[in-house]
């Protein structure tokens, strides 16, 4: 077995793990031991997926795979890092690692948009455009937040939800693209149906918490808060 095949097996195993454990983290008590445990498994699984994709992509000259892997990882990364930035609105501190991945992601996301302009075949240009626009928007928001932190003390909570849930959407997208490879189903649908369904559901879920906060509820009343900011 060569290096590429070994990496591919690890990549698939990590992707399957992320695909399966995320729903567990969603349904258990937020902030509880089970939520933190399975959320951490999800984050590191997504990290392995991105790392193996980053190595495999140059081996097969697949720049699209590399760019999508960076975009997908950044979603999980921002969701995880938000837990360490609860008091960023007060301290205004930004770690080097946050700057590094934000700049890396916006660079690769712009690259996806350029890929769209190059008119990639089989509908992938549309996928590149959507992921490129989302990645550019999210990483830009991160950079803007670093320069001008939001005064909202609950921002970390929504950043965590947005990052982790959209990372799961990305995981489902990859699973769909690989396993729903039917001739009758356009590639753009194979890739984007999780985004079309998942983004509105994510927005609705986040808005449900915003309504609770608007009625005076505190984060610590709704979830267990244990991790302090760095």
C-alpha positions as CSV (number, residue, x, y, z in Angstrom):
1,X,0.0,0.0,0.0
2,X,1.5,3.4,-1.0
3,X,1.4,6.6,0.9
4,X,-1.6,8.0,-1.0
5,X,-3.8,4.9,-0.3
6,X,-2.8,5.0,3.4
7,X,-3.7,8.7,3.7
8,X,-7.0,8.0,1.8
9,X,-8.0,5.4,4.3
10,X,-7.2,7.7,7.2
11,X,-9.1,10.5,5.5
12,X,-12.2,8.4,5.0
13,X,-12.1,7.0,8.5
14,X,-11.8,10.5,10.0
15,X,-14.5,11.9,7.8
16,X,-16.9,9.0,8.7
17,X,-16.1,9.6,12.4
18,X,-16.9,13.3,12.1
19,X,-20.1,12.5,10.2
20,X,-21.3,10.1,12.9
21,X,-20.3,11.9,16.2
22,X,-21.5,15.4,15.4
23,X,-25.2,14.5,15.8
24,X,-24.4,13.1,19.3
25,X,-22.8,16.4,20.3
26,X,-25.9,18.2,19.0
27,X,-28.5,16.2,21.0
28,X,-26.8,15.9,24.4
29,X,-26.8,18.7,27.0
30,X,-24.8,21.7,25.6
31,X,-21.6,22.2,27.5
32,X,-21.9,19.0,29.4
33,X,-19.3,16.3,29.5
34,X,-20.7,14.3,26.6
35,X,-21.1,17.4,24.5
36,X,-17.5,18.4,25.1
37,X,-16.2,14.9,24.5
38,X,-18.0,14.3,21.2
39,X,-17.4,17.9,20.1
40,X,-13.7,17.4,20.6
41,X,-13.8,14.1,18.7
42,X,-15.5,15.9,15.9
43,X,-13.0,18.8,15.8
44,X,-10.0,16.5,15.7
45,X,-11.6,14.3,13.1
46,X,-12.2,17.4,10.9
47,X,-8.5,18.3,11.6
48,X,-7.3,14.9,10.3
49,X,-9.6,15.2,7.3
50,X,-8.1,18.6,6.4
51,X,-4.5,17.5,7.1
52,X,-4.7,14.3,5.0
53,X,-6.5,16.2,2.2
54,X,-3.8,18.9,2.2
55,X,-1.2,16.2,1.7
56,X,-3.1,14.2,-0.9
57,X,-4.1,17.2,-3.0
58,X,-0.7,18.1,-4.3
59,X,0.1,14.4,-5.0
60,X,-2.8,14.3,-7.5
61,X,-2.6,18.0,-8.4
62,X,-6.1,18.6,-7.0
63,X,-6.0,22.2,-5.9
64,X,-9.8,22.2,-5.5
65,X,-9.6,19.5,-2.8
66,X,-6.9,21.5,-1.0
67,X,-8.9,24.7,-1.0
68,X,-12.1,22.9,0.2
69,X,-10.2,21.1,3.0
70,X,-8.9,24.5,4.3
71,X,-12.4,26.0,4.1
72,X,-13.9,23.0,5.9
73,X,-11.3,22.9,8.6
74,X,-11.6,26.7,9.3
75,X,-15.3,26.2,10.1
76,X,-14.5,23.7,12.9
77,X,-11.5,25.7,14.0
78,X,-13.5,28.9,14.6
79,X,-16.1,26.9,16.4
80,X,-13.5,25.4,18.7
81,X,-11.4,28.5,19.2
82,X,-14.5,30.6,20.1
83,X,-14.5,28.7,23.4
84,X,-11.2,30.2,24.3
85,X,-12.2,33.7,23.3
86,X,-15.2,34.3,25.6
87,X,-13.7,37.5,26.9
88,X,-12.2,38.8,23.7
89,X,-14.6,41.7,23.7
90,X,-12.9,42.8,26.9
91,X,-9.3,41.8,26.4
92,X,-9.1,42.4,22.7
93,X,-6.4,39.8,22.5
94,X,-6.0,37.7,19.3
95,X,-3.7,34.7,19.3
96,X,-1.2,34.2,16.4
97,X,-2.9,31.0,15.4
98,X,-6.2,32.8,15.0
99,X,-4.6,35.3,12.6
100,X,-2.8,32.6,10.7
101,X,-5.8,30.5,9.9
102,X,-8.0,33.4,9.1
103,X,-5.5,34.8,6.6
104,X,-4.9,31.4,5.2
105,X,-8.6,30.7,4.8
106,X,-9.4,34.0,3.1
107,X,-6.6,33.4,0.7
108,X,-7.8,29.9,-0.3
109,X,-11.4,31.1,-0.4
110,X,-10.5,33.8,-2.9
111,X,-8.7,31.0,-4.8
112,X,-12.0,29.1,-4.9
113,X,-13.7,32.1,-6.4
114,X,-10.9,32.3,-9.0
115,X,-11.5,28.6,-9.8
116,X,-15.1,29.5,-10.5
117,X,-14.1,32.2,-12.9
118,X,-11.9,29.6,-14.7
119,X,-15.1,27.6,-15.4
120,X,-14.4,24.2,-13.8
121,X,-16.3,21.3,-15.5
122,X,-19.3,19.3,-14.4
123,X,-20.9,22.0,-12.2
124,X,-18.0,22.2,-9.8
125,X,-17.5,25.8,-10.7
126,X,-20.8,26.5,-8.9
127,X,-19.6,24.6,-5.9
128,X,-16.3,26.5,-5.9
129,X,-18.2,29.8,-6.1
130,X,-20.5,29.0,-3.2
131,X,-17.7,27.6,-0.9
132,X,-15.4,30.4,-2.0
133,X,-17.9,33.1,-1.1
134,X,-18.8,31.5,2.2
135,X,-15.2,31.0,3.2
136,X,-14.3,34.6,2.2
137,X,-17.2,36.0,4.1
138,X,-16.6,34.0,7.3
139,X,-12.8,34.6,7.4
140,X,-13.4,38.3,6.6
141,X,-15.8,38.5,9.6
142,X,-13.2,36.9,11.8
143,X,-10.5,39.3,10.7
144,X,-12.9,42.3,11.2
145,X,-13.7,40.9,14.6
146,X,-10.0,40.7,15.5
147,X,-9.5,44.4,14.5
148,X,-12.8,45.6,16.1
149,X,-14.1,43.1,18.7
150,X,-17.9,43.0,19.1
151,X,-19.1,44.4,22.5
152,X,-21.6,41.5,22.6
153,X,-20.5,39.1,25.5
154,X,-22.5,36.3,23.9
155,X,-20.7,36.5,20.5
156,X,-18.5,33.5,21.3
157,X,-21.6,31.4,21.9
158,X,-22.9,32.1,18.4
159,X,-19.5,31.8,16.8
160,X,-19.2,28.3,18.4
161,X,-22.6,27.3,17.1
162,X,-22.0,28.7,13.6
163,X,-18.5,27.2,13.3
164,X,-19.4,23.7,14.5
165,X,-22.7,23.4,12.7
166,X,-21.4,24.7,9.3
167,X,-18.4,22.4,9.7
168,X,-20.9,19.5,10.0
169,X,-22.6,20.7,6.9
170,X,-19.3,20.6,5.1
171,X,-18.7,17.0,6.4
172,X,-22.2,16.0,5.1
173,X,-21.4,17.7,1.8
174,X,-18.2,15.7,1.3
175,X,-20.0,12.5,2.3
176,X,-22.8,13.2,-0.2
177,X,-20.3,14.1,-3.0
178,X,-18.4,10.8,-2.5
179,X,-21.3,8.4,-1.9
180,X,-24.2,9.9,-4.0
181,X,-22.2,9.8,-7.2
182,X,-25.1,9.0,-9.4
183,X,-25.2,10.0,-13.1
184,X,-28.7,11.3,-12.8
185,X,-27.9,13.7,-9.9
186,X,-25.9,16.8,-11.0
187,X,-22.6,17.3,-9.1
188,X,-23.7,20.7,-8.0
189,X,-26.7,19.1,-6.2
190,X,-24.5,16.3,-4.7
191,X,-22.3,18.9,-3.2
192,X,-24.7,21.7,-2.2
193,X,-27.9,20.1,-1.0
194,X,-26.6,20.0,2.7
195,X,-25.8,23.7,2.4
196,X,-29.2,24.5,1.0
197,X,-30.9,22.6,3.8
198,X,-28.5,23.1,6.6
199,X,-27.9,26.9,6.5
200,X,-31.5,27.8,7.1
201,X,-31.8,25.3,9.9
202,X,-28.6,26.6,11.5
203,X,-30.0,30.1,11.3
204,X,-33.3,29.1,12.8
205,X,-31.5,27.3,15.7
206,X,-29.3,30.3,16.4
207,X,-32.2,32.7,16.3
208,X,-34.0,30.5,18.9
209,X,-31.2,31.2,21.3
210,X,-31.2,34.9,20.4
211,X,-34.8,35.1,21.4
212,X,-34.1,33.5,24.7
213,X,-31.2,36.0,25.3
214,X,-33.5,38.9,24.4
215,X,-35.9,37.8,27.1
216,X,-33.1,38.1,29.7
217,X,-31.7,34.6,29.7
218,X,-28.0,34.2,30.3
219,X,-25.7,31.7,28.5
220,X,-24.9,30.0,31.8
221,X,-28.6,29.4,32.4
222,X,-28.9,27.5,29.1
223,X,-25.5,25.6,28.8
224,X,-22.7,24.5,31.0
225,X,-19.8,26.9,30.6
226,X,-16.4,25.5,31.6
227,X,-13.7,26.5,29.2
228,X,-12.1,29.9,29.9
229,X,-10.7,32.2,27.3
230,X,-6.9,32.1,26.6
